[in-house]
Amino acid sequence: MTPAWLCALEPMHQTRGRVRWRYRCERGTAPAAVFIERAVATLDGVRKVRVNAAARALVVEFDPQRNNADALALAILRMVPAAARGHSANGAPSAAPLALSAATLLASRTLDARLQAPVALGTAIPLLGEAFDDFFEKGVTSHVLEALAVVISIGRQDYLAANTTSFLLALGEYLEASIERRSDDLLKHLLKPATDAVWVERDGAEVQVDATELRVGDTVIAATGSVIAVDGTVLGGEATVNEAAMTGESVAVERRRGDRVLSGTLVEEGRLRIYAEHVGAQAAAARIADFVEQSLAVKSRTQLEAARMADRLVPMVLGLAAATWLVSRDWQRVAAVLQADYSCALKLSTPVAFKAAMFEAGKSGMLVKGAKALERLAEADTFVFDKTGTLSTGKLEVTDSVAFKPGYTPEDLINLAASVEEHYFHPLALAVVEASRRLDHPRHFDHKEVEFIVAHGVASVIDGRRIVVGSRHFVEDDEGISIAAHHEIVDRLHGEGKTLLFIGFGGELLGVLALRDSLRENSAATLRRLRKLGVGRIVMLTGDHPERARATATALGLDGFHAGLLPEDKARILQTMAAEGARIAFVGDGVNDAPALSGAHVGISMHNGADVARLAADVALLEDDIARVADAKALAIATQHLIDSNFRLTVGLNTTILSAAAFGWLRPVAASALHNGTTIAILLRALAGAGLPRNRRSRPPRPTTTHTTQ
């Protein structure tokens, strides 16, 4: 295989299971079509490959269930790596062309007259070669215009202008490449890379192995200062682990036996023995890094439109140069006009802005998987939320404790229930035990062995009397305890959308506990902020009980809700809304939300979401705070505004330079300096301009439990 092949793939047409790219090769490399076809055919899911070498077209048919166009493009560029022209082995832009042009410029006035022309021409060869390639591959481009300007200056024997132009172009290209590379590096350094060498236990001894040799089932040793290389479970030891790179949590957490740990996190102090469950490409850090790498290869619609507009404006500049010559017959004016174009700033500032914004998002607790996600998020006018774990905490809490028997207080009721529920790990039981812990006077009642009745409740004996805690069906039908005398209270609590837990003691109904999945403290504030950001409609989809869903919708002031839904119902409702013209951002966290996350205009997964939800989403929150949803929307809008303003600046500044050059107010050197200077300024503005509004973070206070008595 030729060591340097394709350096770029531009999507031209795409349907489900088929994509056509226009490819570019490095100068001096022209691999035969058959070699490209054979190489691409080995990729996962590829069914058929066809290459048209004359048109530089690559057509791939693939199984959409096994691969997608973006992943294929990335794999093709990886499989046939090309050292980018003018770049060093480590990917950094090479300063050699810049140094050569600078040396030629400094020597311009001291060179022998007979050497001036060949030296100027020799210095311009890289530019002329690039222009020659572009002309035959793409037609008239900005490189062709720049080369024409240099050739005109050499033809007029204005070698100082030619050498100065070559130097300024080399400087501009070097700085542009550096800025673009820096924006890539910002993204790539969102995650702290794992070390190449990892300590593991093998045959009773600790040995150091290459990270690529790790296997599922290995016992990995992670000590102070090391980055955990696998996803797994702690077998032994204790340590404080900084998980900021993976979760966004700024405070280090303690990890000990039985706890889960993630790759890419840092052991700040201590030592852990970890059972490796996911290694290599399957580890969380590798999967997220792959998302980041894919995001660098995928262009948004805005980027593609900017590139197409830049290409369309090139003939206009060439036409202006021709008109200038016809009117003035002054080749110097023509050379000055050819120095300025719209291409570089339009083509580079947009991806640089997107990448810088994605880096800011990562630092602020949001993983954005590509420029397309930011673009679509900026466009979203309808936000659809899942309820449990998204708008709510996903954790039940006791809201009401109602005692029906004289002599028993609401606190007694909670303590009695908690005493028998403390051995059970159902969410209802955990909520009752937590409520007891928060009481001013928690009390434990001694009891006999606890009996677990699956899907019903628990039972035991306290002071010789049977106590049962569970559902209405369990207490009323199975235990024969009547609740008729208290149906009004029960119906009221049920009508409020609360989950009820009945407590029977000695054959009588002692009381009832009401529980509810509490709303996140900042859910309402987040929704209000989304409306201020231009979101016109906010809807909730949930599989929860309609009454509980109604209570949540009313409390948050939602525009609508759908309850009692299955996963396929959520996806169907989103399709209906999209058909009506809504541009939907769906926010969810569960396995059942994956179809909706994939089918929405843009999907956002919560921090504690299931793996499949985080994989299906376009934006994954790295911390458990719903406010990050509004932050992501604000960042997307700010990025779009930055891109739009950079576009206006590019057009305005370059039009001014072109007009001044056409009227003879700028010499070629001045036109080149102004053009390259403004281009660099716009790129720096794109790099530095991305960010979130300040003073945006707030932490919810600890929820409290309220008790009522009857």
Secondary structure, DSSP 8 states (H G I E B T S, - for coil): --SS-EEEEEEEEEETTEEEEEEEE-TT----HHHHHHHHHTSTTEEEEEEETTTTEEEEEE-TTT--HHHHHHHHHHHS----TTB-TTS-B-SHHHHHHHHHHHHTTTS-HHHHHHHHHHHHHHHHHHHHHHHHHHSS-HHHHHHHHHHHHHHTT-HHHHHHHHHHHHHHHHHHHHHHHHHHHHHHTSS----SEEEEEETTEEEEEEGGG--TT-EEEEETT-B--SEEEEEEEEEEEE-HHHH---S-EEE-TT-EE-TT-EEEEEEEEEEEEE-GGGSHHHHHHHHHHHHHH---HHHHHHHHHHHHHHHHHHHHHHHHHHHH--HHHHHHHHH--SHHHHHHHHHHHHHHHHHHHHHTTEEE--HHHHHHHHH--EEEEEIIIIIEEEEEEEEEEEE-STT--HHHHHHHHHHHHTT--SHHHHHHHHHHHTSSS------S--EEETTTEEEEEETTEEEEEE-HIIIIIIS----GGGHHHHHHHHHTT-EEEEEEETTEEEEEEEEEEEE-TTHHHHHHHHHHTT--EEEEE-SS-HHHHHHHHHHHT-SEEE-S--HHHHHHHHHHHHHTT--EEEEE-SGGGHHHHHHSSEEEE-TT--HHHHHH-SEEESSS-THHHHHHHHHHHHHHHHHHHHHHHHHHHHHHHHHHHHTT-S-HHHHHHHHHHHHHHHHHHHHHH----SS---------------
